[in-house]
Amino acid sequence: MMRTRPLKVALLGCGVVGSEVARIMTTHADDLAARIGAPVELAGVAVRRPSKVREGIDPALITTDATALVKRGDIDVVIEVIGGIEPARTLITTAFEHGAGVVSANKALLAEDGSALHAVAEQHGRDLYYEAAVAGAIPLVRPLRESLAGDKVNRVLGIVNGTTNFILDRMDTSGAGYSEALDEATALGYAEADPTADVEGFDAAAKAAILAGIAFHTRVRIGEVHREGITEVTAADIASARRMGCTVKLLAICERAADGRSVTARVHPAMIPLSHPLASVREAYNAVFVESEAAGQLMFYGPGAGGAPTASAVLGDLVAVCRNILAGTTGPGESAYTRLPVSPMGDVVTRYHISLDVADKPGVLAQVATVFAEQDVSIDTVRQQVRQDGSGEASLVVVTHRAPDAALSGTVEALRKLDTVRGVASIMRVEGE
C-alpha cells in the first residue's frame, strides 16, 4: 500500500541541472510515487538569485537561505547541485545532522572530503548518494558499489570529461588545432567561459579519485591523482597517433598494482589503438572500461554531462534514498577497508611515444638508443624522416616498451642534453593495449 504522506525534498541549486531535477519531479510525479511507494514533494529551492524567473517552479518555494532550508525538521532528502567546496560541505553536514539523506552531484567536494561526509552520514544513520558526480547519466557508481561488490576490480579506464573528448575528437576528425576546437566547444556550450577545470584535467581527476576509492575499497583524494590536461596536445600529436593506428583521448586510469599492495590514479592524454572500444567514443560522450576478475571486461557508455542526463542520475539516487527511508534502512556507505596506499606516478608502468627534432647526420640514432639503454628503457619502434626544408634536421619518433614512468621521464631529460637533439617536439603515453 502506498503511503499518502509525501516525502519532502529540498533542492540546493536551480541551474542547468537543478532546474531539470525540479521539472522531472513535477512532470513524472505519479511515476516517481509509484516507484518509491510514496509521493515526493519539492518543499523548497535554495538559490542565489531569487528574482530570476524559473518556469514550472512555485515562487513560494524559492529561498536564498539554504541553511534554514536544510535545518527544517520536515525535510527528508536534500539534493545538492550547487557544486564547489563551501557552502556545499557545511550544508550537507547540516542536512545529516537534521535528519535528511543527501543526494549530491558534487565531484569536487566528494573527491576532496568524501570520507568525512560518509562518516557524518553514518553517524546520523543517513544516506549519501552521488551517482551524478561521475559521468553524468551513466550508471557507474552504483554498479561499482553494489553490482560488483562481490568481485575484485583491477582496473578502471575511461573518458570522463565530455568537453575534452569533444575537443580531441574535433582535432582528430577535422584537423583543427587545439584553440580552434576549444572555440567550437565553447560556441556549442560544451565548454565553460573559463574551461580550466576541464582542459587542465581537474574535473577528470576528481572523478578518478571517486572511482578509485569505490573500485579498490580505499581512500583516494584528488591531491593523490596525477593530473595532466590537453592544452599541450597539438595537431602534430594527433597526426602521429593516426600514423600509429591510434587516436588521442584524455583518460582517467585507476589501477590496482600487480602485487595488490597499492593503487594508482592518474589523468592524462594518451594514444589508444583504434581497435580499443574507447577509441570510438565521439563528441562529448563519456565511456568507462572496467576490468574485474570474475566479470571480466565491462564498458559503460553514454552522455557524461548536461542538464537532463545528470538529472536522470540525481533522480535515480532520489528514488533509492526515499525507498531506504520508507524501509527504515540505509544504502552502502564508504568501503575503505583495504587501506591501500596510492603510489606516485613515477612508479606507474607505461609506454611512451616521443617525438624528437634531431640533427640529420650519422650516429644520431645510435646516441639516442644509447640513452634509452642507459635508462633501462626498451625501444619498440623507431621512425625517422628527413625534413625537406634545408634545415639539416630530421624528425625522430620513438615508441617504447612498458617501463616505470620515472625511467621514461629520466630518459627524456637525458635526451634533452644531447647536442644532436634540437628539441623534444612531443611526449605522450600509449595506453589501452
C-alpha positions as CSV (number, residue, x, y, z in Angstrom):
1,M,0.0,0.0,0.0
2,M,1.3,3.4,-0.9
3,R,2.0,5.9,1.9
4,T,-0.1,9.1,1.4
5,R,2.1,11.5,3.4
6,P,4.8,12.8,0.9
7,L,8.5,12.6,1.4
8,K,9.8,16.2,1.3
9,V,12.7,17.2,-0.8
10,A,14.9,20.3,-0.5
11,L,16.8,21.3,-3.7
12,L,20.0,23.3,-3.3
13,G,20.8,25.0,-6.6
14,C,18.5,25.5,-9.6
15,G,20.8,26.0,-12.5
16,V,21.1,23.7,-15.6
17,V,20.9,20.5,-13.5
18,G,18.7,21.7,-10.7
19,S,16.0,23.1,-13.0
20,E,15.8,19.8,-14.8
21,V,15.5,17.9,-11.5
22,A,12.6,20.1,-10.5
23,R,11.0,19.7,-13.9
24,I,11.2,15.9,-13.9
25,M,10.0,15.7,-10.3
26,T,6.9,17.7,-11.4
27,T,6.2,16.0,-14.7
28,H,6.9,12.5,-13.5
29,A,5.4,12.8,-10.0
30,D,3.0,9.9,-10.4
31,D,5.6,7.6,-11.7
32,L,8.1,8.5,-9.0
33,A,5.5,8.0,-6.3
34,A,4.7,4.5,-7.7
35,R,8.3,3.5,-7.8
36,I,9.1,4.8,-4.4
37,G,5.9,3.8,-2.6
38,A,5.1,7.4,-1.5
39,P,4.7,10.7,-3.2
40,V,7.7,13.1,-3.2
41,E,7.2,16.8,-2.7
42,L,9.5,19.6,-3.6
43,A,9.5,21.6,-0.3
44,G,12.0,24.3,-1.0
45,V,14.6,25.5,-3.6
46,A,17.6,27.5,-2.4
47,V,19.1,29.9,-5.0
48,R,21.4,32.8,-5.1
49,R,19.3,35.0,-7.5
50,P,15.6,34.8,-6.3
51,S,14.4,37.4,-8.9
52,K,15.2,35.0,-11.8
53,V,12.1,33.5,-13.4
54,R,12.1,29.7,-13.0
55,E,9.5,28.2,-15.2
56,G,7.4,25.5,-13.6
57,I,8.6,26.2,-10.0
58,D,6.2,27.8,-7.5
59,P,7.9,31.2,-6.5
60,A,6.8,30.5,-2.9
61,L,9.3,27.6,-2.8
62,I,12.3,29.9,-3.6
63,T,14.6,31.0,-0.8
64,T,18.1,32.4,-0.5
65,D,18.6,30.9,3.0
66,A,19.9,27.4,2.2
67,T,20.9,26.8,5.8
68,A,17.4,27.4,7.1
69,L,16.0,25.1,4.4
70,V,18.2,22.1,5.3
71,K,17.6,22.7,9.1
72,R,13.8,22.3,8.6
73,G,12.7,19.3,10.6
74,D,10.3,18.1,7.9
75,I,12.9,17.7,5.1
76,D,13.6,14.0,4.3
77,V,16.1,14.4,1.4
78,V,18.4,17.2,0.4
79,I,19.5,17.3,-3.2
80,E,22.8,19.3,-3.6
81,V,23.7,20.6,-7.1
82,I,25.4,23.9,-6.3
83,G,28.9,22.5,-6.6
84,G,32.2,23.7,-5.0
85,I,33.5,23.0,-1.6
86,E,31.8,25.6,0.5
87,P,29.0,26.2,1.4
88,A,28.1,22.8,0.0
89,R,30.1,20.8,2.6
90,T,28.5,22.7,5.5
91,L,25.0,22.4,4.1
92,I,25.4,18.6,3.5
93,T,26.7,18.1,7.0
94,T,23.9,20.2,8.4
95,A,21.4,18.1,6.5
96,F,22.6,14.9,8.0
97,E,22.6,16.5,11.5
98,H,18.9,17.4,11.0
99,G,17.8,14.0,9.8
100,A,17.9,14.2,6.0
101,G,19.5,11.9,3.5
102,V,21.6,13.6,0.8
103,V,21.9,13.2,-3.0
104,S,24.8,15.1,-4.4
105,A,26.4,15.7,-7.8
106,N,29.4,17.5,-6.3
107,K,32.5,15.7,-7.6
108,A,35.0,18.3,-6.3
109,L,33.7,18.0,-2.7
110,L,33.5,14.2,-2.8
111,A,37.0,13.8,-4.2
112,E,38.3,16.2,-1.5
113,D,36.3,15.3,1.5
114,G,34.1,12.3,0.7
115,S,35.4,10.2,3.7
116,A,34.5,12.9,6.2
117,L,31.0,13.2,4.7
118,H,30.4,9.5,4.7
119,A,31.5,9.5,8.4
120,V,28.9,12.2,9.3
121,A,26.2,10.3,7.3
122,E,26.9,7.1,9.1
123,Q,27.0,8.9,12.5
124,H,23.4,10.1,11.9
125,G,22.2,7.0,10.1
126,R,21.6,8.8,6.8
127,D,22.3,8.1,3.1
128,L,24.9,9.8,0.9
129,Y,24.4,9.0,-2.8
130,Y,26.3,10.6,-5.7
131,E,25.8,8.8,-9.0
132,A,25.6,12.1,-10.8
133,A,29.1,13.1,-9.6
134,V,30.8,10.8,-12.1
135,A,30.0,10.5,-15.9
136,G,26.6,12.2,-15.8
137,A,23.7,9.8,-16.8
138,I,25.9,6.7,-17.0
139,P,25.1,4.2,-14.2
140,L,28.6,3.7,-12.8
141,V,28.9,4.5,-9.1
142,R,26.1,2.1,-8.2
143,P,27.4,-0.8,-10.3
144,L,30.9,-0.4,-8.7
145,R,29.5,0.0,-5.2
146,E,26.8,-2.7,-5.4
147,S,26.7,-4.9,-8.6
148,L,30.5,-5.6,-8.4
149,A,30.7,-5.7,-4.6
150,G,31.4,-9.4,-4.7
151,D,34.1,-9.1,-7.4
152,K,37.6,-7.7,-7.4
153,V,38.1,-4.7,-9.7
154,N,41.7,-4.4,-11.0
155,R,41.4,-1.5,-13.5
156,V,39.1,1.4,-14.4
157,L,40.0,3.1,-17.6
158,G,37.7,5.8,-19.0
159,I,36.8,9.1,-20.7
160,V,35.0,11.0,-18.0
161,N,35.0,14.6,-19.4
162,G,32.9,15.4,-22.3
163,T,34.5,18.8,-23.1
164,T,37.9,17.4,-23.6
165,N,36.6,14.5,-25.6
166,F,34.8,16.9,-27.9
167,I,37.9,19.0,-28.4
168,L,40.2,16.0,-29.1
169,D,37.6,14.4,-31.4
170,R,37.4,17.6,-33.4
171,M,41.1,17.8,-33.7
172,D,41.2,14.2,-34.9
173,T,38.3,14.4,-37.4
174,S,38.7,17.9,-38.8
175,G,42.4,18.6,-38.4
176,A,41.7,21.6,-36.3
177,G,44.2,22.9,-33.8
178,Y,43.5,23.0,-30.0
179,S,42.4,26.6,-30.0
180,E,40.0,26.2,-32.9
181,A,38.5,23.1,-31.3
182,L,38.1,24.8,-28.0
183,D,36.4,27.8,-29.6
184,E,33.9,25.4,-31.3
185,A,33.3,23.6,-28.0
186,T,32.6,27.0,-26.3
187,A,30.2,28.1,-29.1
188,L,28.2,24.9,-28.8
189,G,28.0,25.1,-25.0
190,Y,30.3,22.1,-24.3
191,A,33.0,24.3,-22.7
192,E,32.5,26.9,-19.9
193,A,33.7,30.5,-20.4
194,D,36.6,29.5,-18.2
195,P,37.4,25.9,-19.3
196,T,40.3,25.4,-17.0
197,A,38.7,22.7,-14.8
198,D,38.0,20.7,-17.9
199,V,41.0,21.2,-20.2
200,E,43.6,21.1,-17.4
201,G,42.2,17.8,-16.1
202,F,40.9,18.9,-12.7
203,D,37.3,17.7,-13.4
204,A,38.5,14.3,-14.6
205,A,41.0,14.0,-11.7
206,A,38.1,14.5,-9.2
207,K,36.1,11.7,-10.9
208,A,39.2,9.5,-10.9
209,A,39.6,9.9,-7.2
210,I,36.0,8.9,-6.6
211,L,36.2,5.9,-8.9
212,A,39.5,4.6,-7.5
213,G,38.1,4.8,-4.0
214,I,35.0,2.9,-4.8
215,A,36.7,0.3,-7.1
216,F,39.5,-0.5,-4.7
217,H,37.8,0.0,-1.4
218,T,40.4,2.5,-0.2
219,R,40.6,6.3,0.3
220,V,41.9,8.3,-2.7
221,R,41.9,12.1,-2.6
222,I,42.2,14.4,-5.5
223,G,45.6,15.5,-4.5
224,E,46.9,11.9,-4.9
225,V,45.7,11.8,-8.6
226,H,48.4,12.5,-11.1
227,R,46.9,15.2,-13.5
228,E,47.8,16.4,-16.9
229,G,45.4,18.3,-19.2
230,I,45.1,18.6,-23.0
231,T,46.3,22.2,-23.6
232,E,49.7,20.9,-24.9
233,V,48.2,18.4,-27.4
234,T,49.0,19.6,-30.9
235,A,47.7,18.7,-34.4
236,A,51.1,17.0,-34.9
237,D,50.4,14.7,-31.9
238,I,47.0,13.8,-33.4
239,A,48.7,13.1,-36.8
240,S,51.4,10.9,-35.2
241,A,48.7,8.9,-33.4
242,R,46.9,8.4,-36.7
243,R,50.0,7.1,-38.3
244,M,50.3,4.5,-35.5
245,G,46.7,3.5,-35.9
246,C,45.7,5.3,-32.7
247,T,43.7,8.3,-31.5
248,V,44.3,10.6,-28.6
249,K,41.9,10.7,-25.6
250,L,42.1,12.3,-22.1
251,L,42.0,9.2,-19.9
252,A,41.3,8.6,-16.3
253,I,43.1,5.5,-15.3
254,C,42.8,3.8,-11.9
255,E,44.8,0.6,-11.4
256,R,45.5,-1.9,-8.7
257,A,49.2,-2.9,-8.6
258,A,50.1,-6.4,-9.8
259,D,51.1,-7.4,-6.2
260,G,47.8,-6.0,-4.9
261,R,49.6,-3.8,-2.3
262,S,48.9,-0.4,-3.8
263,V,46.8,1.5,-6.3
264,T,47.4,4.3,-8.7
265,A,45.1,7.0,-10.1
266,R,46.0,9.3,-13.0
267,V,44.6,11.6,-15.6
268,H,46.5,12.4,-18.8
269,P,46.2,12.5,-22.6
270,A,47.2,9.1,-24.2
271,M,47.3,7.4,-27.5
272,I,45.0,4.4,-27.7
273,P,44.6,1.9,-30.6
274,L,41.6,2.5,-32.9
275,S,40.7,-1.1,-32.1
276,H,40.0,-0.3,-28.4
277,P,36.4,0.4,-27.5
278,L,37.2,3.8,-26.1
279,A,38.6,5.0,-29.4
280,S,35.1,5.1,-30.9
281,V,33.7,7.4,-28.2
282,R,32.9,10.6,-30.1
283,E,31.8,14.1,-29.4
284,A,31.0,15.0,-25.8
285,Y,30.2,11.4,-24.8
286,N,31.8,9.5,-21.9
287,A,32.7,5.9,-21.5
288,V,34.3,3.9,-18.8
289,F,36.0,0.5,-19.2
290,V,36.1,-1.7,-16.0
291,E,38.2,-4.8,-15.7
292,S,37.4,-7.2,-12.9
293,E,38.5,-10.8,-12.0
294,A,35.1,-12.5,-12.3
295,A,33.0,-10.3,-14.6
296,G,35.9,-9.6,-16.9
297,Q,35.7,-6.5,-19.1
298,L,32.7,-4.2,-18.8
299,M,32.0,-0.9,-20.7
300,F,29.7,1.8,-19.6
301,Y,28.8,4.4,-22.2
302,G,26.5,7.5,-22.5
303,P,26.2,11.3,-22.2
304,G,28.5,12.4,-19.4
305,A,27.1,15.9,-18.8
306,G,24.1,18.2,-19.5
307,G,21.0,19.1,-17.5
308,A,18.6,16.2,-18.4
309,P,21.2,13.4,-18.3
310,T,22.7,14.5,-15.0
311,A,19.2,15.0,-13.6
312,S,18.4,11.4,-14.5
313,A,21.2,10.2,-12.3
314,V,20.2,12.5,-9.5
315,L,16.6,11.3,-9.6
316,G,17.7,7.6,-9.6
317,D,19.5,8.3,-6.4
318,L,16.5,10.2,-5.0
319,V,14.3,7.1,-5.6
320,A,16.9,4.9,-3.9
321,V,17.2,7.2,-0.8
322,C,13.5,7.5,-0.5
323,R,13.0,3.8,-0.7
324,N,15.5,3.3,2.1
325,I,13.7,5.9,4.3
326,L,10.5,4.0,3.9
327,A,12.2,0.7,4.7
328,G,13.9,2.2,7.7
329,T,17.4,1.4,6.4
330,T,20.3,3.0,4.6
331,G,22.3,2.0,1.5
332,P,26.0,1.2,1.3
333,G,28.3,3.7,2.8
334,E,32.1,4.2,2.4
335,S,34.1,1.0,1.9
336,A,37.7,1.7,2.6
337,Y,38.8,-1.5,4.4
338,T,41.8,-2.2,2.2
339,R,43.6,1.0,3.2
340,L,45.9,0.7,0.2
341,P,48.5,3.4,-0.4
342,V,48.4,5.4,-3.6
343,S,51.7,5.0,-5.5
344,P,53.3,8.1,-7.2
345,M,53.2,8.5,-10.9
346,G,56.9,7.6,-11.2
347,D,56.1,4.0,-10.1
348,V,53.5,3.6,-12.8
349,V,54.5,1.3,-15.7
350,T,53.6,2.9,-19.1
351,R,54.7,3.2,-22.7
352,Y,55.8,6.5,-24.3
353,H,55.6,8.0,-27.7
354,I,58.4,10.5,-28.0
355,S,58.9,12.8,-31.0
356,L,62.3,14.4,-31.3
357,D,63.8,17.1,-33.6
358,V,67.4,15.9,-34.3
359,A,70.3,16.8,-36.5
360,D,70.4,14.9,-39.8
361,K,73.8,13.3,-39.6
362,P,75.3,9.8,-39.0
363,G,75.3,8.5,-35.4
364,V,72.3,10.3,-34.1
365,L,70.1,7.3,-33.8
366,A,72.9,5.4,-32.0
367,Q,73.2,8.2,-29.5
368,V,69.5,8.3,-28.8
369,A,69.4,4.5,-28.5
370,T,72.3,4.6,-26.0
371,V,70.3,7.0,-23.8
372,F,67.4,4.6,-23.7
373,A,69.6,1.7,-22.9
374,E,71.3,3.6,-20.0
375,Q,67.9,4.3,-18.5
376,D,66.9,0.6,-18.9
377,V,64.1,1.5,-21.3
378,S,63.5,-0.8,-24.2
379,I,62.5,0.6,-27.6
380,D,59.6,-0.9,-29.5
381,T,59.7,1.1,-32.8
382,V,61.6,3.9,-34.4
383,R,60.6,6.1,-37.3
384,Q,62.9,8.8,-38.8
385,Q,62.1,11.3,-41.5
386,V,64.5,13.8,-43.0
387,R,63.0,17.3,-43.4
388,Q,63.0,18.7,-46.9
389,D,63.2,22.4,-45.8
390,G,67.0,22.5,-46.0
391,S,67.3,22.8,-42.2
392,G,69.6,19.9,-41.9
393,E,67.3,18.3,-39.3
394,A,65.1,15.3,-39.1
395,S,62.1,14.1,-37.1
396,L,62.7,11.0,-35.0
397,V,59.8,9.2,-33.4
398,V,60.5,6.5,-30.7
399,V,57.8,4.3,-29.2
400,T,58.9,2.4,-26.1
401,H,58.0,-0.8,-24.4
402,R,56.4,-0.6,-21.0
403,A,58.7,0.8,-18.2
404,P,58.4,2.8,-15.0
405,D,57.3,6.3,-15.7
406,A,60.2,7.7,-13.7
407,A,62.6,5.9,-16.0
408,L,60.9,7.3,-19.1
409,S,61.0,10.8,-17.6
410,G,64.7,10.4,-16.9
411,T,65.2,9.3,-20.5
412,V,63.5,12.4,-21.8
413,E,65.7,14.6,-19.6
414,A,68.8,12.8,-20.8
415,L,67.8,13.2,-24.4
416,R,67.4,17.0,-24.0
417,K,71.1,17.1,-23.0
418,L,72.3,15.6,-26.3
419,D,73.9,18.1,-28.7
420,T,72.3,16.3,-31.6
421,V,68.8,16.7,-30.2
422,R,67.4,20.1,-31.1
423,G,64.2,19.7,-29.1
424,V,61.6,17.3,-27.8
425,A,58.6,18.1,-30.0
426,S,56.1,16.0,-28.0
427,I,55.8,13.3,-25.4
428,M,52.7,11.2,-24.9
429,R,51.8,8.0,-23.2
430,V,50.4,5.0,-25.1
431,E,47.6,3.0,-23.3
432,G,44.9,0.5,-24.0
433,E,46.9,-2.4,-25.3
